[in-house]
Amino acid sequence: MSQTPLSPSQQAAVCYVSSPTIVTAGAGSGKTRTLTSKIAYLVKQLGYDPAKILAITFTNKAASEMKQRLEIATGKPMDQFPWVRTFHSACFRILKDHCELLGYRKPLLIHDDSQQRTHMKKVLGELDLDQKYLYAAIGMVSYAKNSGDPQKYVSQNGKLPRKLEIYRLYNEMLAQNNSVDFDDILLLTRDLLGRFPDIRKQYQEAFDYILIDEFQDSNDIQNQIVDLLVRNGNLTVVGDDYQSIYGFRGADPFHFINFPEKYEGAKIFRLEQNYRSTSQIVTASDALIANNSRRIEKTCFSDREGERILFRELPDEDAEAKWVAEKCWQYVNYKKIPIEQIAILYRTKFTSLPFERALRAAHIPYTMVGAQGFFLRREVQDINSYLICAVNPVDDISFERIINVPRRGIGPGAMNKIFGCRSREMSLQDACRKAIEARIIPKKSAAQIGNLLDFLASISLEKPDAAIHRVVEEMNYADYLESFSESGEDLEARLENIKQMIYDASHKRSIPDYLEDAALIRDDQDQSEKKSGMRLSTIHAAKGLEFKVVFVVALEEGILPHQRSYNMDTDLENDRGIEEERRLMYVAMTRASDHLHLTCSSRRRGEMMVPSRFLDEIPGSLLG
């Protein structure tokens, strides 16, 4: 089936090759098609060798799809486009061929996440540091390498003990194994091209043209690599700074915004027609993003007429979730919209729980995207296991989960002795008591286990919210969370989940009542992985997707925009933070093709909330 012809603006961007080119493309404007068409134009009309075109995408799936499109467009087999790759894939191809210059042997190997954890466990062991720092240490190393200046990053960031030694020993261990981790690939390629002019010249001559998709999501190292490779101005980048939402990963939209200043004579092409969404959705999104001062201006439009955007402020999160669930039911049953074409999008993970509960009550199947279901999250399962053990002492699976969480020094040796004195019908808690009485485990371990058993007994009759409070406080669970959280943002999200747990539990009379409700919702979450349904998703995870019906929920100050976008010390806003939050709102709104709904709550978790400022930035004439 033949595609519709390129629009005049798309065609102009495709055919222009006289200087560095930036294509700033609105949501739903066909930017990837334009990029693919330009590669085909270079090959078919201008005679470029496909093997000398470097085309960078941001996912392996996107690279594969681009090769398939190019095969159709040019008639040349996919293997003739060897440099249509992700940044990491292209860089590793360069790195492995020249790794000896950096002190490695061939073949150079990449160690995966599992091997990375193994190395880091050994590092912590050698430094006599608690294994609770494992994930925080891995996160620190990753952020350091992606910063482009690892030593400076490690020196200035994080609270890990002996962090410089952790970084050094970890990299020494990788080198001993003649391997690199995923984050090394870009860093070492940058160093290789920067330190060895002959290698740099070799690859500059290897690529007659460079094209980069999703350029707004590039980071400092990726831009340094592009600078080292590009020659003769034969460079085209495509993207949308309005949709740059990965600042927490090091992405910086200002590489995109500053492109015309960086490259003399650069040509800007604007793809402004949205082929996905109605004019009401496009106009509202454009009005919102116009409040960002740092952007490449474009005026997006759509030829599709639709309905006004529906906005509702509800009394609380339960009323909000119920209203959304009822609207979803109407779309499925009255308007016959396929359930997979409906999405509920939210900024923070903890806000998902009321919607999970409301959809379950309405018998609407759903799938979770970008996050586990609320009751499947690690910290939620840990704390609920404490409550289970308190009211059901024979639940051995839950007790085995928490006996060393947080760490109490109950190692494999102590556990083997406990299992050894256990009779067939005896619970694990009773086996612990027997081992303590028989004095077959070390005194320190016995004291720790005894304290745990006493604690579980003491919370068994507490109200569930009080019991959760006590687990967090008396078991020092927040400190434990900090030890394995991969970043400050990750820790904050986990603490928010616990706050949501406490609020949810405050509505239940007893621990068994609370656990029953949690078990029913968790069963739905387990099943949701096996069936289709409407989407519950973080906004970050929804980028690149589209749905006929979208609900953007929990639109309140402190949630979207997130509280991190304020400077808490001076009470002044962080302009860059607010602008990224506004871009996140823009991404959420432009996922909708036909029906867009915006909701907020007057109260959330019992606290008064203020509607998001972003709602005031949407023209009232577009809201219904």
Backbone hydrogen bonds, N-H to C=O, Kabsch-Sander energy under -0.5 kcal/mol:
donor,donor_aa,acceptor,acceptor_aa,energy
11,Q,7,S,-3.0
12,A,8,P,-2.3
13,A,9,S,-1.8
14,V,10,Q,-2.1
15,C,11,Q,-2.2
16,Y,12,A,-1.1
21,T,235,L,-2.8
22,I,267,K,-2.7
23,V,237,V,-2.9
24,T,22,I,-0.7
24,T,269,F,-2.7
25,A,23,V,-0.7
25,A,239,G,-3.1
26,G,271,L,-2.8
29,S,26,G,-1.5
34,T,30,G,-1.9
35,L,31,K,-2.4
36,T,32,T,-2.5
37,S,33,R,-2.5
38,K,34,T,-1.9
39,I,35,L,-1.8
40,A,36,T,-2.3
41,Y,37,S,-2.3
42,L,38,K,-2.5
43,V,39,I,-1.9
44,K,40,A,-3.1
45,Q,41,Y,-1.7
46,L,41,Y,-1.6
48,Y,42,L,-2.9
52,K,49,D,-2.3
53,I,50,P,-1.2
54,L,52,K,-0.5
54,L,209,Y,-2.5
55,A,53,I,-0.7
55,A,83,W,-1.9
56,I,54,L,-0.5
56,I,211,L,-3.1
57,T,85,R,-2.1
63,A,59,T,-1.9
64,S,60,N,-2.4
65,E,61,K,-2.4
66,M,62,A,-2.3
67,K,63,A,-2.1
68,Q,64,S,-2.0
69,R,65,E,-2.2
70,L,66,M,-2.5
71,E,67,K,-2.2
72,I,68,Q,-1.6
73,A,69,R,-2.7
74,T,70,L,-2.6
75,G,71,E,-1.8
76,K,70,L,-0.5
80,Q,77,P,-2.1
81,F,78,M,-2.1
84,V,81,F,-1.4
85,R,55,A,-2.0
85,R,83,W,-1.1
87,F,57,T,-0.7
90,A,86,T,-2.7
91,C,87,F,-2.7
92,F,88,H,-2.4
93,R,89,S,-1.7
94,I,90,A,-1.6
95,L,91,C,-3.1
96,K,92,F,-2.8
97,D,93,R,-0.8
98,H,94,I,-0.9
98,H,95,L,-0.8
99,C,95,L,-0.6
101,L,98,H,-1.6
102,L,99,C,-1.5
103,G,100,E,-1.5
104,Y,99,C,-2.0
109,L,178,N,-1.4
111,H,109,L,-0.5
111,H,180,V,-2.9
116,Q,112,D,-2.5
117,R,113,D,-2.2
118,T,114,S,-1.9
119,H,115,Q,-2.3
120,M,116,Q,-2.4
121,K,117,R,-2.5
122,K,118,T,-1.7
123,V,119,H,-2.2
124,L,120,M,-2.6
125,G,121,K,-2.0
126,E,122,K,-2.6
127,L,123,V,-1.9
128,D,125,G,-1.2
129,L,124,L,-3.2
133,Y,130,D,-1.8
134,L,131,Q,-1.9
136,A,483,S,-1.2
137,A,133,Y,-2.7
138,I,134,L,-2.2
139,G,135,Y,-2.4
140,M,136,A,-2.3
141,V,137,A,-2.2
142,S,138,I,-2.1
143,Y,139,G,-2.6
144,A,140,M,-2.4
145,K,141,V,-2.3
146,N,142,S,-2.1
147,S,143,Y,-1.0
147,S,144,A,-0.6
148,G,144,A,-0.6
148,G,145,K,-0.9
153,Y,149,D,-2.3
154,V,150,P,-2.9
155,S,151,Q,-2.1
156,Q,152,K,-1.8
157,N,153,Y,-1.7
163,K,160,L,-0.9
166,I,162,R,-2.2
167,Y,163,K,-2.4
168,R,164,L,-2.3
169,L,165,E,-2.9
170,Y,166,I,-2.3
171,N,167,Y,-1.8
172,E,168,R,-2.1
173,M,169,L,-2.3
174,L,170,Y,-1.9
175,A,171,N,-2.4
176,Q,172,E,-2.3
177,N,173,M,-1.1
177,N,174,L,-0.6
178,N,175,A,-1.9
179,S,174,L,-2.0
180,V,109,L,-2.4
184,D,181,D,-1.0
185,I,181,D,-0.8
185,I,182,F,-0.7
187,L,183,D,-1.0
188,L,184,D,-3.4
189,T,185,I,-1.6
190,R,186,L,-2.6
191,D,187,L,-1.9
192,L,188,L,-2.7
193,L,189,T,-2.6
194,G,190,R,-2.0
195,R,191,D,-2.5
196,F,192,L,-1.6
199,I,196,F,-0.6
200,R,196,F,-2.2
201,K,197,P,-2.8
202,Q,198,D,-1.9
203,Y,199,I,-1.9
204,Q,200,R,-2.2
205,E,201,K,-2.2
206,A,202,Q,-0.7
207,F,203,Y,-1.1
208,D,52,K,-2.5
208,D,206,A,-0.6
209,Y,52,K,-1.3
210,I,234,N,-2.1
211,L,54,L,-2.9
212,I,236,T,-2.1
213,D,56,I,-2.9
215,F,238,V,-2.7
217,D,214,E,-2.0
218,S,215,F,-1.7
223,N,219,N,-2.0
224,Q,220,D,-2.2
225,I,221,I,-2.3
226,V,222,Q,-2.1
227,D,223,N,-2.4
228,L,224,Q,-1.5
229,L,225,I,-1.1
229,L,226,V,-0.8
230,V,226,V,-2.6
234,N,231,R,-1.9
235,L,233,G,-2.2
236,T,210,I,-2.2
237,V,21,T,-2.5
238,V,212,I,-2.7
239,G,23,V,-2.1
243,Q,240,D,-2.3
244,S,241,D,-1.3
245,I,243,Q,-0.9
249,R,246,Y,-1.7
250,G,247,G,-1.7
251,A,246,Y,-1.8
252,D,218,S,-2.4
255,H,252,D,-1.7
256,F,253,P,-0.5
257,I,253,P,-2.5
258,N,254,F,-2.2
259,F,256,F,-1.2
261,E,258,N,-0.8
262,K,258,N,-2.3
263,Y,259,F,-2.4
264,E,262,K,-0.7
266,A,263,Y,-1.8
267,K,20,P,-2.6
269,F,22,I,-2.6
271,L,24,T,-2.3
271,L,269,F,-0.5
272,E,270,R,-0.8
274,N,272,E,-0.5
274,N,301,F,-3.4
275,Y,28,G,-3.2
275,Y,273,Q,-0.6
278,T,593,S,-0.9
279,S,304,R,-3.7
282,V,278,T,-2.4
283,T,279,S,-2.9
284,A,280,Q,-2.1
285,S,281,I,-2.3
286,D,282,V,-2.4
287,A,283,T,-2.3
288,L,284,A,-2.0
289,I,285,S,-2.3
290,A,286,D,-1.3
291,N,288,L,-1.7
292,N,289,I,-2.1
293,S,291,N,-0.5
295,R,293,S,-1.0
297,E,295,R,-0.7
300,C,298,K,-0.7
301,F,272,E,-2.3
305,E,303,D,-0.6
307,E,594,D,-0.6
309,I,622,L,-2.7
310,L,596,L,-2.1
311,F,309,I,-0.6
312,R,598,L,-2.2
314,L,312,R,-0.6
314,L,600,C,-2.8
317,E,603,R,-0.7
320,E,316,D,-2.4
321,A,317,E,-2.4
322,K,318,D,-2.3
323,W,319,A,-2.4
324,V,320,E,-2.3
325,A,321,A,-2.6
326,E,322,K,-2.3
327,K,323,W,-2.2
328,C,324,V,-2.5
329,W,325,A,-2.3
330,Q,326,E,-2.0
331,Y,327,K,-2.4
332,V,328,C,-2.2
333,N,329,W,-2.7
334,Y,330,Q,-2.7
335,K,330,Q,-1.6
337,I,331,Y,-2.4
341,Q,338,P,-2.2
342,I,339,I,-1.3
343,A,549,V,-2.1
344,I,535,R,-3.1
345,L,343,A,-0.5
345,L,551,F,-3.2
346,Y,537,S,-1.8
351,T,348,T,-1.2
352,S,349,K,-2.0
353,L,350,F,-0.9
355,F,351,T,-0.5
355,F,352,S,-0.6
356,E,352,S,-2.3
357,R,353,L,-2.4
358,A,354,P,-2.3
359,L,355,F,-2.4
360,R,356,E,-1.9
361,A,357,R,-2.3
362,A,358,A,-1.7
363,H,360,R,-1.4
364,I,359,L,-2.8
367,T,534,M,-2.8
369,V,536,L,-3.0
376,L,373,G,-2.2
377,R,374,F,-1.4
381,Q,377,R,-2.7
382,D,378,R,-2.6
383,I,379,E,-2.1
384,N,380,V,-2.5
385,S,381,Q,-1.9
386,Y,382,D,-1.3
387,L,383,I,-1.7
388,I,384,N,-2.7
389,C,385,S,-2.5
390,A,386,Y,-1.7
391,V,387,L,-1.6
392,N,388,I,-2.3
395,D,392,N,-2.1
396,D,394,V,-1.5
399,F,395,D,-1.7
400,E,396,D,-2.7
401,R,397,I,-1.4
402,I,398,S,-1.5
403,I,399,F,-1.7
405,V,402,I,-2.0
411,G,409,G,-1.3
415,M,411,G,-2.1
416,N,412,P,-2.5
417,K,413,G,-1.8
418,I,414,A,-2.1
419,F,415,M,-2.8
420,G,416,N,-2.0
421,C,417,K,-1.2
421,C,418,I,-0.6
422,R,419,F,-1.1
426,M,423,S,-1.1
429,Q,393,P,-0.6
431,A,427,S,-2.2
432,C,428,L,-2.0
433,R,429,Q,-1.8
434,K,430,D,-2.4
435,A,431,A,-2.4
436,I,432,C,-2.2
437,E,433,R,-2.5
438,A,434,K,-2.3
439,R,435,A,-0.5
439,R,436,I,-0.8
440,I,435,A,-1.9
441,I,435,A,-0.6
446,A,442,P,-2.9
447,A,443,K,-2.5
448,Q,444,K,-2.2
449,I,445,S,-2.7
450,G,446,A,-2.6
451,N,447,A,-2.4
452,L,448,Q,-1.9
453,L,449,I,-2.6
454,D,450,G,-2.3
455,F,451,N,-2.3
456,L,452,L,-2.5
457,A,453,L,-2.0
458,S,454,D,-1.8
459,I,455,F,-1.3
460,S,456,L,-0.6
460,S,457,A,-0.6
462,E,459,I,-1.4
467,A,463,K,-2.5
468,I,464,P,-2.2
469,H,465,D,-2.1
470,R,466,A,-2.2
471,V,467,A,-2.2
472,V,468,I,-2.4
473,E,469,H,-2.6
474,E,470,R,-2.7
475,M,470,R,-0.6
475,M,471,V,-1.5
476,N,473,E,-0.9
477,Y,471,V,-0.6
477,Y,472,V,-1.4
478,A,472,V,-0.8
480,Y,476,N,-1.6
481,L,477,Y,-2.6
482,E,478,A,-2.1
483,S,479,D,-1.4
484,F,480,Y,-1.0
484,F,481,L,-0.8
485,S,481,L,-1.7
491,L,487,S,-2.4
492,E,488,G,-2.4
493,A,489,E,-2.2
494,R,490,D,-2.0
495,L,491,L,-2.4
496,E,492,E,-2.2
497,N,493,A,-1.8
498,I,494,R,-1.7
499,K,495,L,-2.1
500,Q,496,E,-2.3
501,M,497,N,-2.2
502,I,498,I,-2.4
503,Y,499,K,-2.4
504,D,500,Q,-2.8
505,A,501,M,-3.0
506,S,502,I,-1.5
507,H,504,D,-1.3
508,K,505,A,-2.0
511,I,462,E,-0.5
514,Y,510,S,-2.1
515,L,511,I,-2.9
516,E,512,P,-2.2
517,D,513,D,-1.8
518,A,514,Y,-2.3
519,A,515,L,-2.5
520,L,516,E,-2.0
521,I,517,D,-2.1
522,R,518,A,-2.6
523,D,519,A,-2.1
524,D,520,L,-1.5
525,Q,521,I,-2.1
526,D,522,R,-2.7
527,Q,523,D,-2.3
528,S,524,D,-2.2
529,E,525,Q,-0.8
529,E,526,D,-0.7
530,K,527,Q,-2.3
531,K,527,Q,-0.5
531,K,528,S,-0.6
534,M,365,P,-2.1
535,R,342,I,-2.6
536,L,367,T,-2.7
537,S,344,I,-2.4
537,S,535,R,-0.5
538,T,369,V,-1.2
539,I,346,Y,-1.7
542,A,538,T,-0.8
542,A,539,I,-0.9
543,K,539,I,-0.7
543,K,540,H,-0.9
545,L,542,A,-2.4
547,F,591,R,-2.7
548,K,341,Q,-0.7
549,V,341,Q,-2.4
550,V,595,H,-2.5
551,F,343,A,-2.6
552,V,550,V,-0.5
552,V,597,H,-3.1
553,V,345,L,-2.4
553,V,551,F,-0.7
555,L,599,T,-2.1
556,E,554,A,-1.8
557,E,610,V,-3.0
558,G,561,P,-1.8
559,I,556,E,-2.2
560,L,556,E,-2.5
560,L,561,P,-0.5
563,Q,558,G,-1.7
565,S,562,H,-2.1
566,Y,563,Q,-1.5
567,N,572,L,-3.4
568,M,566,Y,-1.0
571,D,567,N,-2.2
572,L,567,N,-0.7
574,N,565,S,-2.4
575,D,573,E,-0.9
578,I,574,N,-2.8
579,E,575,D,-2.4
580,E,576,R,-2.2
581,E,577,G,-2.1
582,R,578,I,-2.4
583,R,579,E,-2.0
584,L,580,E,-2.0
585,M,581,E,-2.0
586,Y,582,R,-2.3
587,V,583,R,-2.5
588,A,584,L,-2.2
589,M,585,M,-2.4
590,T,586,Y,-2.3
591,R,588,A,-1.2
592,A,589,M,-1.3
593,S,547,F,-2.5
594,D,548,K,-1.4
595,H,548,K,-2.9
597,H,550,V,-2.5
598,L,310,L,-2.8
599,T,552,V,-2.3
600,C,312,R,-1.6
602,S,314,L,-2.6
603,R,315,P,-1.0
604,R,607,E,-2.5
607,E,604,R,-1.9
609,M,602,S,-3.1
612,S,555,L,-2.3
615,L,612,S,-1.5
616,D,612,S,-0.6
616,D,613,R,-0.8
617,E,613,R,-0.6
617,E,614,F,-0.7
618,I,615,L,-1.1
622,L,619,P,-1.9
623,L,620,G,-1.4
624,G,309,I,-3.4
